[in-house]
Amino acid sequence: MSLPPTELLHRFGLSAPELVAETTRAIVWRVRQQTGTQAALKYYPAGHMGNETSGLAYLERVEGAGAVRVFARSTDAVVMEWLQGPSLGELARTQGAEAADHRLAEVAARLFAAEVSADGLLSVAEIMAPLRDACFTALEAREAQNIAWACLDQMQRGAVESVALHGDLHHDNIIHTAQGLRAFDAKGLAGPRAYELANAFRHPRGCRAFAADAQVIRDRAITWGRVAGCGAQEQLNWAIAKLLLSMLWSGQEAPEERALLRQMLRVAEKGLPD
């Protein structure tokens, strides 16, 4: 579909659509609003947004505080701020990943500071529940499963506060625009603060050697844990649990993921500040 339905353009007062991306779930165009500013129009031909609904609800609540702005939406479409610029992942790959790590932490801090409601957002406990009955063959994966169980138990006992989270905050989901850093592609989750940057331990894409370095893992756990308001050990435990969950979702225990998991477990075994 090269052009959006005419009715869709009229509904939101949009014009000049340019096709940007098309997947099995949604189609994205760059469009012009009545004010003359550019925007992104995302259309869901199935008539609903599926599991992206929670992410859009989160972005609406944040209202641009470190994330893309949502201008309008209906059941089958959303109009968002057009983000122009390189991703933090691109900057990491071309200019160095350490600086990108610090900027990622800045975005996380801004999102936490927004203190938006977590009501109605998908629970981290729900998406991690399949780890309880998962069967892994690799020794390091089975060891990590014990850590994941402990993280889940913490949530279910109410030992950690559940807050609103972007849910997939990493370098390639942040754009460096002329107006500043903007996160996008939110999952919209309710869970512990330590989960927010847990997936970022696997990133940026194309910087696997950097991410797997023991000192980098340690520094990230300390710095990102400080942003999340928790100890480095707790932050790393959630990163280990999230990596295991990603392995479960992919349906494979890939060698590179296992190598990163082993390194993370080694750092955790040596101990980190509370």
C-alpha positions as CSV (number, residue, x, y, z in Angstrom):
1,M,0.0,0.0,0.0
2,S,1.9,3.1,-1.2
3,L,-0.7,5.6,-0.1
4,P,-2.9,5.7,3.0
5,P,-6.7,5.6,2.7
6,T,-8.0,9.0,1.8
7,E,-10.4,8.8,4.8
8,L,-7.4,8.3,7.1
9,L,-5.8,11.5,5.9
10,H,-9.0,13.5,6.3
11,R,-9.6,12.1,9.7
12,F,-6.4,13.6,11.1
13,G,-6.0,16.5,8.7
14,L,-2.9,15.2,7.0
15,S,-1.4,15.5,3.5
16,A,1.6,14.7,1.3
17,P,2.2,11.1,2.5
18,E,5.5,9.5,1.7
19,L,5.9,5.7,2.4
20,V,8.6,5.0,5.0
21,A,8.1,1.4,6.1
22,E,5.7,-1.5,5.8
23,T,5.5,-4.6,7.9
24,T,3.0,-7.4,8.3
25,R,1.4,-5.4,11.2
26,A,1.6,-1.7,10.2
27,I,2.5,0.8,7.6
28,V,4.2,4.1,8.3
29,W,4.2,7.3,6.2
30,R,5.8,10.7,6.7
31,V,3.0,13.2,6.4
32,R,2.4,16.9,6.7
33,Q,0.0,18.3,9.4
34,Q,-2.2,21.3,8.9
35,T,0.3,23.4,10.8
36,G,2.9,22.6,8.1
37,T,5.0,20.4,10.4
38,Q,6.0,16.9,9.5
39,A,4.6,13.9,11.4
40,A,4.6,10.1,11.2
41,L,1.3,8.3,10.4
42,K,1.2,4.7,11.5
43,Y,-1.7,2.6,10.2
44,Y,-2.8,-0.9,11.3
45,P,-4.8,-2.6,8.5
46,A,-6.1,-5.2,10.9
47,G,-8.1,-2.5,12.5
48,H,-6.4,-2.6,15.9
49,M,-2.9,-2.1,17.4
50,G,-2.6,-5.4,19.1
51,N,0.2,-5.4,21.8
52,E,1.3,-2.0,20.7
53,T,-1.6,-0.4,22.5
54,S,0.1,-0.4,25.9
55,G,3.2,1.3,24.4
56,L,1.2,4.1,22.9
57,A,-0.7,4.6,26.2
58,Y,2.7,5.0,27.9
59,L,3.9,7.5,25.3
60,E,0.8,9.6,25.7
61,R,1.3,9.8,29.4
62,V,4.9,10.8,29.1
63,E,3.9,13.7,26.8
64,G,7.3,14.1,25.1
65,A,9.4,14.1,28.3
66,G,12.3,12.3,26.6
67,A,10.1,10.4,24.2
68,V,8.3,10.8,20.9
69,R,5.1,12.9,21.1
70,V,1.7,11.3,20.2
71,F,-0.4,13.9,18.5
72,A,-3.6,11.9,17.9
73,R,-4.7,8.3,17.5
74,S,-7.7,6.1,16.9
75,T,-8.2,2.3,17.1
76,D,-6.4,1.7,13.8
77,A,-3.9,4.6,13.5
78,V,-1.7,7.0,15.3
79,V,-0.1,10.3,14.4
80,M,3.3,10.9,16.1
81,E,6.1,13.4,16.1
82,W,8.5,12.9,13.1
83,L,11.9,12.0,14.5
84,Q,14.8,13.1,12.3
85,G,18.4,12.2,13.1
86,P,20.7,9.4,13.9
87,S,19.9,6.8,16.6
88,L,22.1,6.4,19.6
89,G,23.0,3.1,18.2
90,E,24.4,4.7,15.0
91,L,26.3,7.2,17.1
92,A,27.7,4.3,19.2
93,R,28.8,2.4,16.1
94,T,30.5,5.5,14.5
95,Q,31.6,7.6,17.5
96,G,32.0,5.2,20.4
97,A,29.6,3.2,22.6
98,E,30.7,4.6,26.0
99,A,29.3,8.1,25.3
100,A,26.1,6.6,23.9
101,D,25.7,4.6,27.2
102,H,25.8,7.9,29.2
103,R,23.2,9.5,26.9
104,L,21.0,6.4,27.2
105,A,21.1,6.8,30.9
106,E,20.1,10.5,30.5
107,V,16.9,9.5,28.6
108,A,16.0,6.8,31.2
109,A,16.4,9.4,34.0
110,R,14.0,11.8,32.1
111,L,11.4,9.1,31.6
112,F,11.6,8.1,35.3
113,A,11.2,11.7,36.3
114,A,7.9,12.0,34.4
115,E,6.4,9.7,37.0
116,V,3.4,8.7,34.9
117,S,0.7,6.2,36.0
118,A,1.3,2.5,35.4
119,D,-2.4,1.7,35.4
120,G,-3.5,-0.6,32.7
121,L,0.0,-1.2,31.3
122,L,1.2,-4.8,30.6
123,S,2.9,-6.3,33.6
124,V,6.6,-7.3,33.5
125,A,5.7,-10.3,35.7
126,E,3.2,-11.5,33.0
127,I,5.7,-11.4,30.2
128,M,8.4,-13.1,32.2
129,A,6.1,-15.8,33.6
130,P,7.0,-18.3,30.8
131,L,10.6,-18.4,32.2
132,R,9.3,-20.5,35.2
133,D,8.5,-23.5,33.0
134,A,11.0,-23.0,30.2
135,C,13.5,-25.8,29.5
136,F,17.1,-24.7,28.6
137,T,19.9,-27.0,27.6
138,A,22.9,-24.7,28.2
139,L,24.4,-24.7,31.7
140,E,24.6,-20.9,31.9
141,A,21.0,-20.6,30.9
142,R,19.9,-22.9,33.6
143,E,22.0,-20.9,36.1
144,A,20.4,-17.7,34.9
145,Q,17.0,-19.2,35.2
146,N,17.5,-19.3,39.0
147,I,18.2,-15.6,39.0
148,A,15.1,-14.9,36.8
149,W,13.0,-16.9,39.2
150,A,14.3,-14.8,42.1
151,C,13.4,-11.6,40.2
152,L,9.9,-12.8,39.5
153,D,9.5,-13.8,43.2
154,Q,10.5,-10.2,44.2
155,M,7.7,-8.8,42.0
156,Q,5.1,-11.2,43.1
157,R,5.9,-10.6,46.8
158,G,5.7,-6.8,46.2
159,A,9.3,-6.5,47.3
160,V,10.0,-4.0,44.4
161,E,7.9,-1.0,43.4
162,S,6.1,-1.3,40.1
163,V,6.3,1.8,37.9
164,A,5.5,2.8,34.3
165,L,8.3,1.8,31.9
166,H,9.1,2.3,28.3
167,G,9.8,-1.4,28.3
168,D,12.4,-1.6,25.5
169,L,14.8,1.2,26.1
170,H,18.0,0.7,24.3
171,H,20.4,2.7,22.0
172,D,18.6,1.9,18.7
173,N,15.2,3.0,20.1
174,I,16.4,6.5,20.7
175,I,16.8,9.2,18.1
176,H,19.2,12.2,18.5
177,T,17.0,15.0,17.0
178,A,17.7,18.7,16.7
179,Q,15.4,19.1,19.7
180,G,17.2,16.5,21.8
181,L,17.0,12.8,22.5
182,R,13.7,11.1,21.9
183,A,12.8,7.5,22.7
184,F,10.3,5.6,20.5
185,D,8.9,2.1,20.0
186,A,7.8,1.8,23.6
187,K,6.2,-1.4,24.9
188,G,4.5,0.3,27.8
189,L,5.1,-2.0,30.8
190,A,4.5,-1.9,34.6
191,G,7.4,-3.3,36.5
192,P,10.5,-2.6,38.6
193,R,12.8,0.3,37.6
194,A,15.7,-2.1,37.1
195,Y,13.9,-3.7,34.2
196,E,14.0,-0.4,32.1
197,L,17.6,-0.7,31.0
198,A,17.9,-4.4,31.4
199,N,17.6,-5.1,27.6
200,A,20.2,-2.4,26.9
201,F,23.0,-4.7,28.2
202,R,22.6,-6.6,24.9
203,H,23.1,-3.4,22.8
204,P,24.0,-1.4,20.8
205,R,23.6,-3.6,17.7
206,G,27.0,-4.2,16.0
207,C,28.9,-3.6,19.3
208,R,28.8,-7.1,20.7
209,A,32.5,-7.1,21.8
210,F,31.9,-3.9,23.8
211,A,28.7,-5.2,25.4
212,A,30.4,-8.5,26.4
213,D,33.4,-6.8,28.1
214,A,33.4,-7.5,31.8
215,Q,34.3,-4.0,32.8
216,V,31.6,-2.6,30.6
217,I,29.0,-4.9,32.2
218,R,30.2,-3.8,35.7
219,D,30.1,-0.1,34.8
220,R,26.7,-0.4,33.3
221,A,25.3,-2.2,36.3
222,I,26.6,0.5,38.6
223,T,25.7,3.5,36.5
224,W,22.3,2.3,35.2
225,G,21.4,0.9,38.6
226,R,22.0,4.3,40.1
227,V,19.6,5.8,37.5
228,A,17.0,3.2,38.4
229,G,17.5,3.8,42.1
230,C,18.7,0.3,42.8
231,G,21.9,-1.5,43.6
232,A,24.3,-2.7,40.8
233,Q,23.7,-6.3,41.7
234,E,19.9,-6.0,41.4
235,Q,20.3,-4.2,38.1
236,L,22.6,-6.9,36.7
237,N,20.2,-9.6,37.9
238,W,17.4,-8.1,35.9
239,A,19.7,-7.8,32.9
240,I,20.5,-11.5,33.2
241,A,16.8,-12.3,33.5
242,K,15.9,-10.2,30.4
243,L,18.7,-11.8,28.3
244,L,17.3,-15.2,29.2
245,L,13.8,-14.0,28.2
246,S,15.1,-12.8,24.9
247,M,16.7,-16.2,24.3
248,L,13.3,-17.9,25.1
249,W,11.5,-15.6,22.7
250,S,14.0,-16.3,19.9
251,G,13.6,-20.0,20.4
252,Q,17.3,-20.6,20.4
253,E,20.3,-20.5,22.6
254,A,22.6,-18.8,20.2
255,P,26.4,-18.9,20.9
256,E,26.8,-15.2,21.1
257,E,23.9,-14.8,23.5
258,R,25.3,-17.6,25.6
259,A,28.8,-16.0,25.7
260,L,27.3,-12.7,26.9
261,L,25.2,-14.5,29.5
262,R,28.3,-16.3,30.8
263,Q,30.2,-13.1,31.1
264,M,27.3,-11.4,32.9
265,L,27.1,-14.3,35.3
266,R,30.8,-14.1,36.0
267,V,30.5,-10.4,36.9
268,A,27.6,-11.1,39.1
269,E,29.4,-13.9,40.9
270,K,32.3,-11.6,41.8
271,G,29.9,-9.2,43.5
272,L,28.7,-5.7,42.9
273,P,27.8,-2.7,45.1
274,D,24.4,-2.8,46.7
